[in-house]
Amino acid sequence: MLTAISGGIGSGKSVVARMLQAMGYEVYDCDSRARRLIDNSDSIKQSIARELGACCIATDGSLNRKTVSDIVFSDAGKLGILNAITHAAVRDDLAKWNREQTGRLKFVETAILYQSGIDRMVDAVIEVAAPIDVRVERIERRNGLERDDIIRRIESQNFIAENPHHTIYTILNDDTTPILPQLQAILSALAD
């Protein structure tokens, strides 16, 4: 059974993913795998440069992530182009990873579950939710971004499926409600 751990930037989905890994579960991290796929694929980098501009590639041939971020988080159309380039590669990699795992419960961490098409690959979803002010504060501390940049990133991920075809569980991560009991209850439900 493949279950998504989803939620926008700063919601705490990575905290939940690390808890699951500490419990012995396998977790596929879409962000880190996407970075690795891009770093190791000249064709993906060439597609990004062709669509977003040569400025996206550094002189050493690596992806200039700061430039790409500046472009895509200020232009929804450009974000859509970047996503179209990367999502198919991530879905293929996830499908391969899922086949290779032997555990009954497996997890995939993703901020953009529905936009990426990964929602069609999972059996259930754990949605990690946090109030917007808590999310902004976390991102400011962790990433050192300006508030306007944070809001743009949050808005770029703001999407809920109208008719989800799987069970959705919610974990409230508001810095006061304990996560572990919520997660244990969900794991019990998934194991049934």
N, C-alpha and C positions, 0 to 999 in steps of 0.2 A: 504494500500500500504506500503510495507516494502522497505526502501531505505538504502543502505549501505553507511557509511562514511568511506572511505578507504584512505590509504596513508601510506607510510613507517614511521618508527620511526623518530620523530623530524619534521614531515611535518606540524603538527598542527591540526590533525584530532580531538584531544581531545578539542581543543579550539572551533572548529565548533560544536562538540557534546554539550559542555557546553552552547554555544549560543542557540542551539535548545532547550535544557532543560529550559533555562531561558525564552524562548518564549512559554513554556508549552507543548512541544512535549516529547513523551516518547522515551528514547534512551537506548538500550541494549549495555553495554560495555563488549565486549568479553574478554578483559584481566582480568577485575575484576571478572567477572562471572567464568572464567576458574580457577582463583585462588581459589575462593570459592568452586567450584566443587571439585578441587583437595584436598583442606583442609578438606572437609567433606566426602571424599571417601577413605576409607582404600584400596579398591580394585585398584583404580587408582594409589595411592602411591605405592602399592605393585608391580604393573605392571612397574612403572617407576624404582623402585629399581631392579627388575628382569632384565630389559633391559639395564639400564644405570649404575647400580652398587649400592650396599648397602650404599655407601658413600652419596647417594642422600637423604637419610633419616636421620634426626637428632636423637639424643638419646631420645628426647621427642616425637618422632613419626611424627613430622612435616616434610614437604619437605624442604630440604636444597637448597633454590633457587639459592644461589651463586654458589654452586657446580654444580647444573644442568645447569646454564647459562654457566659456564666455559666449561663444556663438550659439550653442543649442539652448542654453537657459534664458536667452533673450529673444529667441525666435522659435515659436512652436513648430513651424514648418521644417526648420533645420533639425529640430529634435526628432521629428518624425522620420526624416531622411536617415539620421544616424541610427535610430531604432530599427528601421527596415534593413539596414546593413548588418547590424549585429544580432538581432533577435533570432534569425534563422540558424545562425552558427551556434548560438547558445542552446536553442531547442534541440538541435542535433546532438550536441555534446551532452546535454542533460539526459536525453533518451539513451545514449550509450552508457553513461554513468549508472543510470537506473537499472539497466540490464545486468551490469556487473556487480551490483550490490546483492548481498545474500540475506540481509535482515528483512524481517516482515514489515517493520515500520521504517520508512525512509522519509527524509525531509528535504525540501528545497527552499532556500531563503531568497526572496525576491521583493523588490519595492514596486515593481510594475507587473504584477501577476496577469492582469487582464490585457493590458496593452501589448504584452510580449507574446501572448498566445499560450503561455505556460498553463493557464487555467484549464485548458483542454487536455492537459497531460496529468492532472492531479485528481485524487479521489476525495480530498478534503482540504480545507483551508483553515489555518490558525491566523486570524487577523489580530495583529498587535496594535492597540489603540492607545493614544495619549493625547491629552489636551494640547491645543496648538501652542499655547504659551510655554508649556513644558518642552515641547519639541524644539521650538525656536531657541530656548535657553540651552538645551543639550547641544544643538548644532553650533551655536556660538562658541561654547566651551570646547567642543571637539574639533571643529573645522576652522574656527576663527573667521568665519564668513560674516559679511555685513548683513544686517536684518533684511534689506531689500533683496539681496541674493538668495537668502534663505527662503523668503516668501515665494520668490519665483520658482525655486526648486520644489517647494511643497505643492504649489499650484500645478506644476508640470506633471506631478504624480497623482493628482487628485482625480481618481476614476474608480467607480464602483460598477460592477456588472448589474444590469437590470434583472436578469434571470439566471443567477448562478445555478449550475447543474451539479453542485456538490454541497456537502455539509460545511457550514462555516461556524467555527468556534471563535470566540473573542477572548483575548487576554487584555485586561486593563493594566497599563503600565504608567501610572500617574505619580510615581515616586512615593506613594503611601500605601497602595494595595499590594500585598505580597504576590509575587509572580508564581513561585513554586507550587502552592496549592492549586492555583488555576491550571497550571501546566499538567500537574499530576492527574487532575480530574479529566482533562482532555485526553491524556495518554490512556487512561482507563477506558474512556469511551471509544477511542480508536482501536484498542485491543479487542473489544467485544465483537 
